Amino acid sequence: MDEMGIGEFARRSRLSPKALRLYDEIGLLAPARVESASGYRHYTPDQLERARLIASLRRLDVPLADIAGLVELDGAALAEWLAEHWRVAEDEHASRRRLVGALIDELNGRRSDMYEVKVREVPARSVLTLKRHVTPAQAWDLGKEFLARLRDARLPRVEGEAGDVFAVYWGEVTEDSDGPVEWCRPVPDSEAEALAAGLNDLTLRVEPAHREAYVEMGPYEDQRAEDWALADQALRAWASQEHLGDAPLSIPPDELGVRITYAFAPEGPECDFAVAYAE
């Protein structure tokens, strides 16, 4: 079988020599032969199909760690994966487009009505919490840890919406900022002290009565970072333009925290995004 040098193979595969050396180092695309004295790499024509597939996947921004397994799939399985990958990418693009549109409206002095803002009264309640500084990827992991702890404890439930689990974001959670995030579960006031005594890894505190301006987000698994940014923008616009204005608050939002409330159902959690305040 005819061999070709790395330059010719790079030209025919549309991969740079630098990329080919990297793929060799990580075991993704090894040359057919390497000269022992010079280290010069040689490739064969039957390696072009794999190389071109890798090039196509990289143009779709598929991580190298994923490509290593994908190139081993048969055609039908890879086609199915690509269809789902593209669906997710289109959803993310649509979310970013909505966010850009809302930002453009805000910069031009127009209000975006993408989300309907509602208001609810929340009574004072005892809550057991787990609070930690986290990255975006760790925020939901913290939630799963917290929910697993609740299942093990089999805590009594506060009836109605006031008993839903919620997460308070006390600061931005990005790659540059780690919150913290506090997961909270309301418990009956009459049993709060006794329950907390048996769960010393959780913290008991009392949330004051307050109002929450919120937007309904739908299933949690459908949400993306851009959706939360849009909801936050809608709530800020509502507060500044419609209702709160410059009136003094007895409990300002910063002391109650931005929060996400989860209503759990067999098909998965529905959630809303809220800003808490008290006049």
Backbone as CSV, one residue per row, in Angstrom:
resi,resn,N_x,N_y,N_z,CA_x,CA_y,CA_z,C_x,C_y,C_z
1,MET,0.852,-1.189,0.000,0.000,0.000,0.000,0.893,1.247,0.000
2,ASP,0.544,2.194,-0.864,1.339,3.413,-0.962,1.260,4.213,0.324
3,GLU,2.372,4.815,0.691,2.431,5.671,1.864,2.605,7.115,1.417
4,MET,2.262,8.015,2.296,2.460,9.444,2.024,2.994,10.092,3.296
5,GLY,3.754,11.150,3.116,4.288,11.872,4.257,3.215,12.684,4.951
6,ILE,3.592,13.275,6.087,2.617,14.003,6.886,2.091,15.237,6.145
7,GLY,2.929,15.877,5.317,2.471,17.051,4.583,1.399,16.699,3.569
8,GLU,1.616,15.648,2.793,0.632,15.211,1.796,-0.643,14.729,2.467
9,PHE,-0.483,13.978,3.561,-1.659,13.470,4.266,-2.458,14.631,4.875
10,ALA,-1.758,15.652,5.374,-2.429,16.822,5.928,-3.248,17.524,4.847
11,ARG,-2.659,17.670,3.660,-3.352,18.334,2.563,-4.599,17.566,2.164
12,ARG,-4.482,16.246,2.048,-5.605,15.437,1.574,-6.691,15.244,2.639
13,SER,-6.314,15.288,3.890,-7.279,15.075,4.968,-7.859,16.377,5.497
14,ARG,-7.265,17.522,5.100,-7.658,18.844,5.594,-7.390,19.000,7.097
15,LEU,-6.385,18.289,7.558,-5.906,18.448,8.924,-4.481,18.978,8.873
16,SER,-4.142,19.890,9.760,-2.791,20.449,9.756,-1.794,19.443,10.317
17,PRO,-0.513,19.543,9.949,0.510,18.682,10.550,0.508,18.782,12.070
18,LYS,0.259,19.994,12.604,0.215,20.161,14.052,-0.910,19.313,14.659
19,ALA,-2.086,19.327,14.011,-3.203,18.531,14.513,-2.891,17.043,14.419
20,LEU,-2.265,16.627,13.325,-1.930,15.212,13.158,-0.955,14.747,14.238
21,ARG,0.005,15.587,14.582,0.947,15.217,15.647,0.212,15.085,16.981
22,LEU,-0.741,16.002,17.239,-1.512,15.930,18.470,-2.341,14.654,18.506
23,TYR,-3.021,14.338,17.397,-3.878,13.156,17.369,-3.067,11.878,17.533
24,ASP,-1.846,11.906,17.060,-0.950,10.768,17.278,-0.608,10.644,18.761
25,GLU,-0.299,11.759,19.394,0.095,11.752,20.805,-1.014,11.242,21.717
26,ILE,-2.271,11.546,21.386,-3.379,11.132,22.248,-4.015,9.820,21.796
27,GLY,-3.442,9.202,20.779,-3.922,7.905,20.337,-5.166,7.924,19.492
28,LEU,-5.493,9.068,18.916,-6.705,9.197,18.107,-6.456,8.799,16.663
29,LEU,-5.296,9.144,16.139,-4.961,8.820,14.751,-3.454,8.636,14.661
30,ALA,-3.020,7.409,14.821,-1.587,7.113,14.772,-1.156,6.908,13.326
31,PRO,0.058,7.348,12.941,0.554,7.088,11.587,0.781,5.593,11.361
32,ALA,0.777,5.202,10.097,1.017,3.793,9.776,2.443,3.391,10.101
33,ARG,3.374,4.333,9.979,4.785,4.022,10.244,5.508,5.304,10.637
34,VAL,6.457,5.179,11.552,7.289,6.300,11.974,8.747,5.900,11.807
35,GLU,9.499,6.717,11.084,10.919,6.419,10.894,11.646,6.559,12.220
36,SER,12.380,5.515,12.592,13.041,5.504,13.896,14.131,6.564,14.002
37,ALA,14.827,6.829,12.938,15.946,7.775,13.004,15.467,9.227,13.008
38,SER,14.540,9.534,12.117,14.106,10.930,11.966,12.801,11.251,12.674
39,GLY,12.022,10.222,13.026,10.711,10.444,13.619,9.660,10.885,12.620
40,TYR,9.993,10.797,11.327,9.079,11.253,10.286,7.897,10.290,10.180
41,ARG,6.688,10.860,10.091,5.465,10.054,10.086,5.024,9.748,8.655
42,HIS,4.550,8.540,8.462,4.002,8.108,7.176,2.582,7.592,7.387
43,TYR,1.700,7.934,6.437,0.305,7.528,6.508,-0.073,6.785,5.237
44,THR,-1.190,6.041,5.305,-1.674,5.299,4.147,-3.031,5.845,3.711
45,PRO,-3.412,5.654,2.447,-4.686,6.192,1.957,-5.905,5.705,2.738
46,ASP,-5.857,4.472,3.264,-7.041,3.974,3.972,-7.246,4.659,5.330
47,GLN,-6.310,5.517,5.744,-6.494,6.291,6.971,-7.207,7.626,6.724
48,LEU,-7.410,7.958,5.447,-8.012,9.243,5.126,-9.462,9.353,5.612
49,GLU,-10.223,8.270,5.518,-11.622,8.325,5.919,-11.747,8.682,7.401
50,ARG,-10.928,8.043,8.228,-10.954,8.345,9.661,-10.502,9.783,9.914
51,ALA,-9.455,10.202,9.208,-8.940,11.558,9.395,-9.979,12.601,9.000
52,ARG,-10.671,12.380,7.885,-11.677,13.341,7.445,-12.878,13.374,8.389
53,LEU,-13.220,12.213,8.956,-14.300,12.176,9.935,-13.923,12.985,11.167
54,ILE,-12.689,12.811,11.627,-12.222,13.584,12.778,-12.266,15.080,12.464
55,ALA,-11.818,15.457,11.270,-11.826,16.864,10.871,-13.247,17.426,10.867
56,SER,-14.198,16.646,10.366,-15.591,17.110,10.321,-16.155,17.285,11.724
57,LEU,-15.864,16.343,12.598,-16.359,16.436,13.970,-15.757,17.627,14.704
58,ARG,-14.478,17.898,14.450,-13.849,19.051,15.101,-14.456,20.361,14.595
59,ARG,-14.829,20.409,13.301,-15.470,21.617,12.782,-16.837,21.848,13.431
60,LEU,-17.427,20.780,13.963,-18.688,20.880,14.698,-18.457,21.131,16.186
61,ASP,-17.186,21.406,16.558,-16.807,21.689,17.949,-17.046,20.508,18.879
62,VAL,-16.956,19.297,18.353,-17.040,18.113,19.208,-15.705,17.964,19.941
63,PRO,-15.712,17.827,21.266,-14.455,17.696,22.012,-13.679,16.452,21.605
64,LEU,-12.362,16.563,21.651,-11.511,15.428,21.303,-11.810,14.212,22.171
65,ALA,-12.130,14.448,23.435,-12.421,13.328,24.336,-13.630,12.535,23.869
66,ASP,-14.594,13.195,23.220,-15.774,12.512,22.698,-15.471,11.832,21.367
67,ILE,-14.641,12.476,20.561,-14.343,11.939,19.231,-13.692,10.570,19.327
68,ALA,-12.860,10.359,20.329,-12.167,9.075,20.471,-13.141,7.908,20.474
69,GLY,-14.302,8.075,21.120,-15.293,7.013,21.119,-16.197,7.038,19.903
70,LEU,-16.480,8.228,19.378,-17.398,8.350,18.257,-16.866,7.708,16.986
71,VAL,-15.567,7.820,16.740,-15.010,7.272,15.494,-15.050,5.752,15.480
72,GLU,-15.337,5.140,16.631,-15.441,3.681,16.677,-16.865,3.193,16.436
73,LEU,-17.830,4.124,16.377,-19.224,3.725,16.162,-19.469,3.346,14.709
74,ASP,-20.509,2.542,14.480,-20.898,2.278,13.099,-21.651,3.492,12.560
75,GLY,-21.892,3.487,11.253,-22.475,4.656,10.609,-23.817,5.074,11.181
76,ALA,-24.699,4.108,11.432,-26.037,4.432,11.929,-25.982,5.033,13.323
77,ALA,-25.154,4.462,14.187,-25.056,4.968,15.562,-24.460,6.368,15.586
78,LEU,-23.447,6.606,14.747,-22.838,7.929,14.699,-23.824,8.947,14.129
79,ALA,-24.593,8.554,13.129,-25.592,9.454,12.560,-26.628,9.853,13.611
80,GLU,-27.057,8.903,14.442,-28.017,9.190,15.497,-27.422,10.160,16.517
81,TRP,-26.148,9.947,16.872,-25.491,10.844,17.830,-25.391,12.257,17.264
82,LEU,-25.031,12.359,15.979,-24.887,13.667,15.347,-26.221,14.418,15.290
83,ALA,-27.297,13.692,15.024,-28.608,14.331,14.971,-28.960,14.941,16.326
84,GLU,-28.699,14.212,17.407,-28.983,14.732,18.742,-28.038,15.876,19.099
85,HIS,-26.765,15.748,18.730,-25.788,16.808,18.983,-26.214,18.104,18.297
86,TRP,-26.706,17.994,17.091,-27.106,19.194,16.363,-28.389,19.786,16.929
87,ARG,-29.302,18.933,17.398,-30.519,19.444,18.025,-30.167,20.287,19.251
88,VAL,-29.251,19.783,20.081,-28.830,20.520,21.271,-28.159,21.833,20.871
89,ALA,-27.304,21.774,19.847,-26.613,22.991,19.394,-27.609,24.034,18.897
90,GLU,-28.637,23.616,18.172,-29.643,24.561,17.684,-30.441,25.167,18.836
91,ASP,-30.741,24.361,19.857,-31.444,24.887,21.028,-30.595,25.952,21.721
92,GLU,-29.287,25.678,21.866,-28.387,26.641,22.505,-28.295,27.925,21.686
93,HIS,-28.246,27.777,20.362,-28.168,28.954,19.497,-29.439,29.781,19.606
94,ALA,-30.594,29.107,19.667,-31.860,29.824,19.784,-31.920,30.586,21.108
95,SER,-31.402,29.966,22.183,-31.388,30.641,23.484,-30.496,31.875,23.438
96,ARG,-29.336,31.745,22.813,-28.422,32.889,22.707,-29.039,34.000,21.856
97,ARG,-29.762,33.619,20.795,-30.406,34.618,19.945,-31.448,35.403,20.736
98,ARG,-32.221,34.709,21.585,-33.215,35.404,22.412,-32.535,36.357,23.389
99,LEU,-31.411,35.905,23.976,-30.699,36.751,24.921,-30.129,37.985,24.234
100,VAL,-29.543,37.809,23.055,-29.007,38.953,22.306,-30.125,39.929,21.967
101,GLY,-31.263,39.406,21.530,-32.385,40.283,21.203,-32.859,41.083,22.406
102,ALA,-32.921,40.416,23.570,-33.347,41.111,24.783,-32.337,42.173,25.190
103,LEU,-31.050,41.876,25.061,-30.020,42.860,25.406,-30.073,44.065,24.472
104,ILE,-30.312,43.797,23.180,-30.427,44.898,22.216,-31.619,45.781,22.580
105,ASP,-32.750,45.147,22.936,-33.923,45.927,23.350,-33.607,46.782,24.574
106,GLU,-32.920,46.183,25.553,-32.589,46.919,26.774,-31.683,48.103,26.473
107,LEU,-30.671,47.892,25.630,-29.746,48.969,25.284,-30.433,50.089,24.517
108,ASN,-31.489,49.737,23.783,-32.237,50.734,23.029,-33.412,51.312,23.817
109,GLY,-33.483,50.981,25.114,-34.528,51.544,25.959,-35.879,50.893,25.803
110,ARG,-35.918,49.700,25.216,-37.186,48.994,25.061,-37.239,47.842,26.059
111,ARG,-38.414,47.563,26.570,-38.588,46.475,27.528,-38.969,45.199,26.793
112,SER,-38.307,44.110,27.140,-38.640,42.808,26.563,-39.674,42.115,27.442
113,ASP,-40.765,41.619,26.827,-41.809,40.919,27.573,-41.774,39.422,27.291
114,MET,-40.559,38.881,27.215,-40.409,37.470,26.881,-40.980,36.572,27.979
115,TYR,-40.858,37.019,29.230,-41.385,36.247,30.351,-42.442,37.063,31.090
116,GLU,-43.500,36.393,31.517,-44.512,37.032,32.348,-44.065,36.957,33.798
117,VAL,-43.992,38.104,34.463,-43.582,38.161,35.865,-44.818,38.063,36.744
118,LYS,-44.783,37.141,37.700,-45.871,36.966,38.660,-45.334,37.251,40.066
119,VAL,-46.246,37.434,41.012,-45.865,37.706,42.397,-46.597,36.724,43.308
120,ARG,-45.895,36.231,44.327,-46.521,35.357,45.318,-46.064,35.746,46.720
121,GLU,-46.896,35.434,47.695,-46.578,35.657,49.093,-45.983,34.367,49.665
122,VAL,-44.850,34.484,50.336,-44.191,33.325,50.938,-44.169,33.525,52.451
123,PRO,-44.735,32.587,53.205,-44.764,32.757,54.661,-43.386,32.521,55.284
124,ALA,-43.208,32.989,56.518,-42.003,32.646,57.265,-41.956,31.122,57.412
125,ARG,-40.777,30.551,57.312,-40.682,29.090,57.374,-39.296,28.660,57.830
126,SER,-39.259,27.504,58.478,-37.991,26.889,58.872,-37.470,26.067,57.701
127,VAL,-36.172,26.184,57.442,-35.591,25.447,56.322,-34.290,24.778,56.760
128,LEU,-34.093,23.552,56.300,-32.815,22.860,56.449,-32.024,23.102,55.173
129,THR,-30.750,23.439,55.299,-29.990,23.872,54.132,-28.627,23.203,54.058
130,LEU,-28.107,23.194,52.842,-26.730,22.780,52.571,-26.132,23.845,51.657
131,LYS,-25.097,24.524,52.134,-24.541,25.681,51.437,-23.075,25.433,51.107
132,ARG,-22.685,25.789,49.860,-21.313,25.529,49.454,-20.931,26.437,48.282
133,HIS,-19.664,26.782,48.202,-19.135,27.476,47.027,-18.957,26.453,45.906
134,VAL,-19.507,26.736,44.725,-19.516,25.761,43.641,-19.275,26.429,42.295
135,THR,-18.829,25.631,41.330,-18.764,26.038,39.935,-20.121,25.739,39.297
136,PRO,-20.371,26.208,38.056,-21.654,25.893,37.414,-21.930,24.391,37.337
137,ALA,-20.916,23.600,37.022,-21.107,22.155,36.905,-21.415,21.521,38.255
138,GLN,-20.920,22.117,39.337,-21.098,21.538,40.666,-22.413,21.940,41.320
139,ALA,-23.084,22.973,40.804,-24.301,23.479,41.444,-25.386,22.407,41.486
140,TRP,-25.620,21.732,40.361,-26.643,20.681,40.339,-26.149,19.436,41.061
141,ASP,-24.832,19.170,41.025,-24.294,18.052,41.800,-24.553,18.253,43.289
142,LEU,-24.409,19.499,43.751,-24.730,19.808,45.143,-26.200,19.537,45.419
143,GLY,-27.039,19.898,44.467,-28.463,19.641,44.623,-28.771,18.159,44.721
144,LYS,-28.135,17.354,43.888,-28.370,15.904,43.935,-27.898,15.321,45.263
145,GLU,-26.769,15.827,45.758,-26.289,15.387,47.070,-27.298,15.738,48.159
146,PHE,-27.829,16.947,48.088,-28.802,17.410,49.071,-30.092,16.597,49.007
147,LEU,-30.591,16.357,47.795,-31.834,15.614,47.632,-31.684,14.163,48.096
148,ALA,-30.506,13.579,47.826,-30.267,12.225,48.300,-30.283,12.179,49.825
149,ARG,-29.722,13.221,50.457,-29.721,13.288,51.925,-31.147,13.401,52.452
150,LEU,-31.990,14.153,51.761,-33.382,14.290,52.187,-34.128,12.971,52.067
151,ARG,-33.871,12.237,50.967,-34.544,10.947,50.791,-34.164,9.994,51.921
152,ASP,-32.893,9.994,52.277,-32.446,9.097,53.350,-33.108,9.457,54.684
153,ALA,-33.315,10.760,54.915,-33.870,11.213,56.195,-35.389,11.081,56.261
154,ARG,-36.053,11.015,55.092,-37.516,10.898,55.040,-38.191,11.990,55.882
155,LEU,-37.899,13.217,55.543,-38.397,14.351,56.312,-39.889,14.570,56.094
156,PRO,-40.603,15.036,57.130,-42.010,15.435,56.930,-42.069,16.643,56.008
157,ARG,-43.178,16.774,55.306,-43.298,17.797,54.274,-44.208,18.937,54.707
158,VAL,-43.823,20.142,54.339,-44.698,21.307,54.461,-45.614,21.305,53.243
159,GLU,-46.908,21.435,53.448,-47.868,21.311,52.353,-47.813,22.520,51.421
160,GLY,-48.164,22.267,50.157,-48.291,23.327,49.169,-46.963,23.823,48.624
161,GLU,-47.038,24.942,47.870,-45.846,25.511,47.249,-44.792,25.906,48.279
162,ALA,-45.228,26.279,49.486,-44.279,26.706,50.510,-43.342,25.581,50.925
163,GLY,-43.685,24.338,50.584,-42.846,23.200,50.951,-41.894,22.748,49.872
164,ASP,-41.891,23.428,48.718,-41.012,23.024,47.621,-39.543,23.295,47.947
165,VAL,-38.694,22.412,47.465,-37.253,22.617,47.587,-36.841,23.819,46.735
166,PHE,-35.891,24.612,47.225,-35.396,25.724,46.426,-33.895,25.898,46.650
167,ALA,-33.251,26.518,45.679,-31.819,26.799,45.753,-31.627,28.303,45.703
168,VAL,-30.860,28.839,46.650,-30.587,30.268,46.706,-29.186,30.522,46.165
169,TYR,-29.104,31.407,45.190,-27.816,31.813,44.625,-27.412,33.129,45.293
170,TRP,-26.443,33.051,46.217,-26.029,34.228,46.973,-25.020,35.072,46.208
171,GLY,-24.579,34.592,45.065,-23.673,35.324,44.191,-23.672,34.664,42.831
172,GLU,-23.009,35.285,41.871,-22.900,34.717,40.532,-22.200,33.364,40.592
173,VAL,-22.683,32.429,39.794,-22.026,31.132,39.662,-21.596,30.986,38.209
174,THR,-20.329,31.259,37.971,-19.732,31.151,36.649,-18.376,30.492,36.808
175,GLU,-17.649,30.384,35.698,-16.299,29.846,35.796,-15.390,30.769,36.598
176,ASP,-15.783,32.042,36.734,-14.970,33.016,37.465,-15.493,33.319,38.858
177,SER,-16.711,32.876,39.171,-17.322,33.202,40.452,-18.047,31.974,40.983
178,ASP,-17.873,31.694,42.297,-18.375,30.435,42.847,-19.496,30.594,43.867
179,GLY,-20.340,31.604,43.659,-21.553,31.711,44.460,-21.382,32.408,45.791
180,PRO,-21.746,31.732,46.896,-22.112,30.320,47.043,-23.570,30.033,46.682
181,VAL,-23.901,28.732,46.652,-25.259,28.255,46.419,-25.724,27.525,47.676
182,GLU,-26.979,27.774,48.056,-27.551,27.132,49.238,-28.828,26.398,48.841
183,TRP,-28.837,25.080,48.988,-30.041,24.294,48.738,-30.859,24.220,50.018
184,CYS,-32.175,24.391,49.893,-33.042,24.540,51.064,-34.280,23.645,50.960
185,ARG,-34.666,23.079,52.091,-35.893,22.281,52.174,-36.711,22.747,53.374
186,PRO,-37.906,23.338,53.152,-38.757,23.725,54.274,-39.175,22.496,55.085
187,VAL,-39.262,22.679,56.394,-39.729,21.622,57.299,-40.725,22.236,58.271
188,PRO,-41.638,21.427,58.834,-42.614,21.974,59.779,-41.924,22.657,60.961
189,ASP,-42.395,23.849,61.318,-41.771,24.607,62.403,-41.743,23.809,63.706
190,SER,-42.811,23.067,63.973,-42.913,22.350,65.247,-41.891,21.231,65.372
191,GLU,-41.369,20.748,64.260,-40.420,19.638,64.278,-39.013,20.046,63.863
192,ALA,-38.817,21.334,63.536,-37.560,21.780,62.931,-36.348,21.498,63.813
193,GLU,-36.431,21.842,65.097,-35.279,21.666,65.979,-34.909,20.194,66.112
194,ALA,-35.890,19.340,66.283,-35.623,17.910,66.433,-35.034,17.324,65.155
195,LEU,-35.551,17.746,64.003,-35.030,17.242,62.733,-33.590,17.685,62.524
196,ALA,-33.307,18.954,62.844,-31.951,19.471,62.665,-30.955,18.739,63.559
197,ALA,-31.398,18.339,64.761,-30.506,17.637,65.690,-30.051,16.301,65.112
198,GLY,-30.891,15.694,64.300,-30.522,14.418,63.696,-29.837,14.541,62.360
199,LEU,-29.671,15.770,61.880,-29.033,16.007,60.580,-27.967,17.080,60.758
200,ASN,-26.903,16.729,61.476,-25.904,17.752,61.814,-25.046,18.191,60.642
201,ASP,-25.188,17.552,59.469,-24.492,18.023,58.274,-25.284,19.110,57.558
202,LEU,-26.535,19.336,57.991,-27.371,20.391,57.425,-27.536,21.515,58.445
203,THR,-27.884,22.702,57.938,-28.052,23.884,58.785,-29.520,24.255,58.848
204,LEU,-29.994,24.580,60.039,-31.370,25.039,60.212,-31.377,26.559,60.319
205,ARG,-32.240,27.209,59.537,-32.430,28.647,59.662,-33.886,28.977,59.374
206,VAL,-34.279,30.185,59.681,-35.650,30.637,59.439,-35.634,31.717,58.374
207,GLU,-36.412,31.507,57.337,-36.580,32.542,56.312,-37.730,33.446,56.723
208,PRO,-37.545,34.764,56.647,-38.648,35.671,56.991,-39.748,35.644,55.931
209,ALA,-40.917,36.045,56.310,-42.004,36.188,55.336,-41.609,37.241,54.305
210,HIS,-41.958,36.985,53.057,-41.583,37.920,52.004,-42.434,37.664,50.763
211,ARG,-42.268,38.522,49.801,-42.867,38.313,48.484,-41.792,37.854,47.516
212,GLU,-42.217,37.162,46.485,-41.300,36.770,45.424,-41.884,37.157,44.078
213,ALA,-41.112,37.877,43.289,-41.438,38.096,41.882,-40.757,36.971,41.121
214,TYR,-41.521,36.263,40.286,-40.955,35.070,39.666,-41.463,34.877,38.243
215,VAL,-40.709,34.075,37.507,-41.135,33.659,36.167,-41.085,32.141,36.114
216,GLU,-42.080,31.557,35.499,-42.134,30.101,35.371,-41.242,29.663,34.214
217,MET,-40.333,28.730,34.486,-39.332,28.314,33.506,-39.649,26.990,32.827
218,GLY,-40.527,26.165,33.435,-40.832,24.863,32.856,-39.864,23.790,33.328
219,PRO,-39.767,22.677,32.595,-38.898,21.566,33.011,-37.448,22.006,33.153
220,TYR,-36.805,21.615,34.248,-35.431,22.028,34.506,-34.482,21.527,33.424
221,GLU,-34.704,20.312,32.944,-33.770,19.727,31.976,-33.751,20.485,30.651
222,ASP,-34.781,21.307,30.399,-34.829,22.081,29.153,-34.141,23.436,29.275
223,GLN,-33.687,23.804,30.478,-33.161,25.146,30.691,-31.681,25.246,30.332
224,ARG,-31.305,26.438,29.845,-29.913,26.726,29.521,-29.523,28.032,30.208
225,ALA,-28.221,28.270,30.259,-27.719,29.456,30.947,-28.353,30.722,30.397
226,GLU,-28.579,30.778,29.074,-29.174,31.966,28.471,-30.601,32.187,28.961
227,ASP,-31.337,31.098,29.235,-32.705,31.228,29.722,-32.726,31.883,31.106
228,TRP,-31.782,31.492,31.963,-31.716,32.092,33.300,-31.363,33.574,33.187
229,ALA,-30.464,33.904,32.268,-30.094,35.316,32.088,-31.290,36.138,31.622
230,LEU,-32.107,35.571,30.725,-33.301,36.268,30.257,-34.314,36.455,31.385
231,ALA,-34.474,35.413,32.202,-35.404,35.517,33.323,-34.935,36.576,34.314
232,ASP,-33.643,36.605,34.593,-33.088,37.603,35.496,-33.318,39.009,34.944
233,GLN,-33.124,39.169,33.646,-33.329,40.472,33.015,-34.797,40.892,33.117
234,ALA,-35.708,39.940,32.907,-37.134,40.255,33.000,-37.509,40.707,34.401
235,LEU,-36.951,40.051,35.415,-37.268,40.416,36.790,-36.686,41.783,37.162
236,ARG,-35.486,42.058,36.706,-34.886,43.360,36.990,-35.688,44.485,36.329
237,ALA,-36.125,44.238,35.081,-36.930,45.245,34.385,-38.258,45.464,35.105
238,TRP,-38.865,44.383,35.558,-40.132,44.487,36.299,-39.941,45.309,37.569
239,ALA,-38.869,45.030,38.308,-38.636,45.712,39.581,-38.378,47.198,39.384
240,SER,-37.604,47.530,38.376,-37.206,48.928,38.201,-38.266,49.772,37.507
241,GLN,-39.043,49.181,36.610,-39.960,49.962,35.794,-41.410,49.924,36.278
242,GLU,-41.784,48.852,36.957,-43.204,48.674,37.230,-43.585,48.788,38.703
243,HIS,-42.835,48.135,39.566,-43.382,47.923,40.900,-42.519,48.476,42.036
244,LEU,-41.304,48.020,42.169,-40.525,48.388,43.346,-39.998,49.807,43.271
245,GLY,-39.518,50.201,42.084,-38.972,51.537,41.923,-37.895,51.830,42.950
246,ASP,-37.954,53.013,43.572,-36.974,53.416,44.573,-37.514,53.310,45.992
247,ALA,-38.660,52.656,46.174,-39.237,52.544,47.509,-38.319,51.721,48.404
248,PRO,-38.126,52.156,49.663,-37.264,51.395,50.569,-37.871,50.038,50.906
249,LEU,-37.038,49.031,51.033,-37.487,47.691,51.361,-37.033,47.337,52.763
250,SER,-37.926,46.715,53.543,-37.535,46.296,54.888,-36.527,45.153,54.816
251,ILE,-36.664,44.305,53.810,-35.679,43.243,53.563,-35.295,43.339,52.092
252,PRO,-34.125,43.848,51.778,-33.745,43.991,50.372,-33.458,42.640,49.721
253,PRO,-33.558,42.547,48.383,-33.334,41.276,47.685,-31.994,40.622,48.007
254,ASP,-30.937,41.429,48.210,-29.627,40.842,48.473,-29.607,40.024,49.761
255,GLU,-30.520,40.330,50.689,-30.548,39.601,51.949,-31.414,38.347,51.875
256,LEU,-32.112,38.163,50.774,-32.927,36.980,50.571,-32.404,36.099,49.445
257,GLY,-31.685,36.684,48.508,-31.040,35.899,47.472,-31.938,35.560,46.292
258,VAL,-31.347,35.542,45.125,-32.036,35.031,43.940,-32.201,33.530,44.117
259,ARG,-33.370,33.006,43.749,-33.578,31.588,43.984,-34.313,30.897,42.850
260,ILE,-34.090,29.599,42.787,-34.799,28.719,41.861,-35.593,27.742,42.714
261,THR,-36.896,27.658,42.471,-37.760,26.747,43.214,-38.098,25.562,42.321
262,TYR,-38.050,24.360,42.912,-38.277,23.126,42.161,-39.537,22.428,42.655
263,ALA,-40.472,22.174,41.736,-41.647,21.372,42.038,-41.419,20.000,41.403
264,PHE,-41.142,19.006,42.222,-40.751,17.696,41.698,-41.976,16.870,41.328
265,ALA,-41.886,16.236,40.153,-42.936,15.367,39.637,-42.274,14.109,39.075
266,PRO,-43.041,13.035,38.838,-42.438,11.800,38.314,-41.654,12.010,37.023
267,GLU,-42.092,12.943,36.186,-41.405,13.162,34.907,-40.214,14.110,35.040
268,GLY,-39.980,14.642,36.238,-38.842,15.537,36.440,-39.274,16.863,37.040
269,PRO,-38.317,17.654,37.530,-38.669,18.893,38.217,-39.078,20.020,37.276
270,GLU,-40.161,20.706,37.632,-40.519,21.981,37.025,-39.923,23.071,37.909
271,CYS,-39.507,24.172,37.335,-38.845,25.166,38.157,-39.280,26.577,37.784
272,ASP,-39.067,27.497,38.721,-39.244,28.909,38.423,-38.062,29.673,38.990
273,PHE,-37.871,30.868,38.467,-36.726,31.727,38.818,-37.304,32.943,39.523
274,ALA,-36.816,33.238,40.725,-37.476,34.265,41.533,-36.478,35.216,42.176
275,VAL,-36.926,36.434,42.389,-36.245,37.408,43.220,-37.137,37.674,44.411
276,ALA,-36.605,37.480,45.619,-37.379,37.670,46.842,-37.162,39.086,47.375
277,TYR,-38.212,39.649,47.968,-38.106,40.983,48.548,-39.197,41.158,49.596
278,ALA,-39.066,42.172,50.430,-40.105,42.503,51.391,-40.209,44.024,51.480
279,GLU,-41.424,44.541,51.359,-41.630,45.986,51.412,-41.733,46.445,52.863
